[in-house]
Amino acid sequence: MSTLTKKRLFVGALLCTLVVYVGYLEIQHLHNEVALQADATHASVPDVAVVQPKPAPPTLSMTLPGNISAWYEAPIYAQVSGYVKMWYKDYGAPVKKGDILAEINAPGLDAQYAQAKADLQVAQAKYGLATVTADRWRSMGKSQAVSGQSVSVQNANEQSARAALEAAQHNVDHYDALEKFKTIIAPFDGVVTARNISVGDYVAAGGGNLNANGTASELFTVADTHEMRLFVSVPEVFSYVLKPGLKARVTVPQYPNQVVTASFLTIAKGYDPNTRTAVTEFTIDNADQKLWPGTFASVALSAPAEGGIYTIPTGALVFEEKGMQVVTVDAQNKAHYKAITVGRMSDAYTEVDAGLSPQDRIINNPPADLLEGESVRLSVPEKGYLATADSQTDGDDDE
């Protein structure tokens, strides 16, 4: 084979190789373009996870803090000023109505009382003299021995003396009542929960015991604890269940393993604007005197829930200017926004009072840029993706 022929074969083979390589590059380019277009088409349809509404639990439960108070509780203050002569009932002492708690020495009051009695005697003497004088002038008036004007004056003097006598008697009655307040008595059957006086302490009328700062406190506190009152601030979303017949399960720190039953008594028909709660009162039988006033209580309330309420993950909610919404997926995998009415909310789930049906497929954590009518692709979430208690339970069951 000649050298020229070899060169021609080499050039031809090189051209063939170049043509094949160029063709390969073109085919690879077309393949990449198709793959890129397919990836772009796939990426344009968002992947979403859907959940279905689940019926809310048949029982609504809530645990709230409460405060236990006595059935009656009376702080007792002094009504006279003086010094404590003696006290007779200490902390925790059971008392009956009328039992003497303490006695007060009030020499100033005693002097005023004695002065009032003396003033009464003076008024009685003046009234007696005015009566005798008026009788004489009325007798002389009948015989025309004195003028009618003089008789009228004596009658007026008698009436004035009678009024002064009545005023003096009322003043004596006033001090007589104050004298009785020198003895401090129990207002009802109960127990002494506070004693803030000692022998020799000075107490002020209407104020109580004066401490070193000059502020007053009650002498005693007496509580009737045969039955207790339980006060609970209940949120407005739960207040609809508060009605006669409702029972509460109560536990207190000193008896952690014992449950006490409290019965609904009444509710303040108004909410605190700061907390959106209503003060609710329950009663607790305390015949064994185990519960004390001022005890903190943990109060568990439960009641049948309203029907037609569903729960969905809180992440499925969409906050819009028009109100609360969710995004549902129809049979053609198209997204649609749907207005709902929400009830109670928590970190994990939210109750929906209206706007959903059990067949709705709801997107959990919908993309922020998802448009109405946009196509979506359903995906199966990994276990633990849905944060609701129900979904976690289902996952455990699957395992």
TANOR-V303652 format. One record per backbone hydrogen bond with DSSP energy under -1.0 kcal/mol. CO is the residue of the C=O (numbers start at 1). NH is the residue of the N-H. If there is no record, write none. Layout:
co,nh
CO,NH
CO,NH
This chain:
co,nh
2,6
3,7
4,8
5,9
6,10
7,11
8,12
9,13
10,14
11,15
12,16
13,17
14,18
15,19
16,20
17,21
18,22
19,23
20,24
21,25
22,26
23,27
24,28
25,29
26,30
27,31
28,32
29,33
30,34
31,35
32,36
33,37
34,38
35,39
36,40
37,41
38,42
39,43
40,44
42,45
46,377
48,379
49,364
51,362
54,311
58,305
60,303
62,301
64,299
66,297
67,231
68,294
69,229
72,224
74,222
76,219
76,220
78,206
82,203
83,105
84,200
86,103
90,93
93,192
95,190
96,99
99,186
101,88
101,89
102,184
103,85
103,86
105,83
106,110
107,111
108,112
109,113
110,114
111,115
112,116
113,117
114,118
115,119
116,120
117,121
118,122
119,123
120,124
121,125
122,126
123,127
124,128
125,129
126,130
127,131
128,132
129,133
130,134
131,135
132,136
133,137
134,138
135,139
136,140
137,141
138,142
140,145
147,151
148,152
149,153
150,154
151,155
152,156
153,157
154,158
155,159
156,160
157,161
158,162
159,163
160,164
161,165
162,166
163,167
164,168
165,169
166,170
167,171
168,172
169,173
170,174
171,175
172,176
173,177
174,178
175,179
176,180
179,182
180,183
182,104
184,101
184,102
186,98
190,95
191,223
192,92
194,221
198,201
201,84
202,210
203,82
204,207
204,208
208,204
209,217
211,214
215,211
217,209
219,196
220,76
221,193
221,194
222,74
223,191
224,71
224,72
226,286
228,284
229,69
230,282
231,67
232,280
234,278
235,238
238,241
239,242
243,246
246,264
248,262
249,300
250,260
251,298
252,255
255,258
260,250
262,248
263,283
266,281
268,270
272,276
276,236
277,272
278,234
279,268
280,232
281,265
281,266
282,230
283,263
284,228
286,289
292,295
295,68
297,66
298,251
299,64
300,249
301,62
303,60
309,56
310,352
311,54
312,350
313,316
314,317
318,325
320,323
323,320
324,340
325,318
326,338
327,363
328,336
330,333
333,376
334,330
335,373
336,328
338,326
341,353
341,354
344,351
348,314
349,346
350,312
351,343
352,310
354,341
357,360
361,329
362,51
367,370
371,374
374,335
377,48
382,385
388,392
389,393
390,394
391,395
392,396
393,397
394,398
395,399
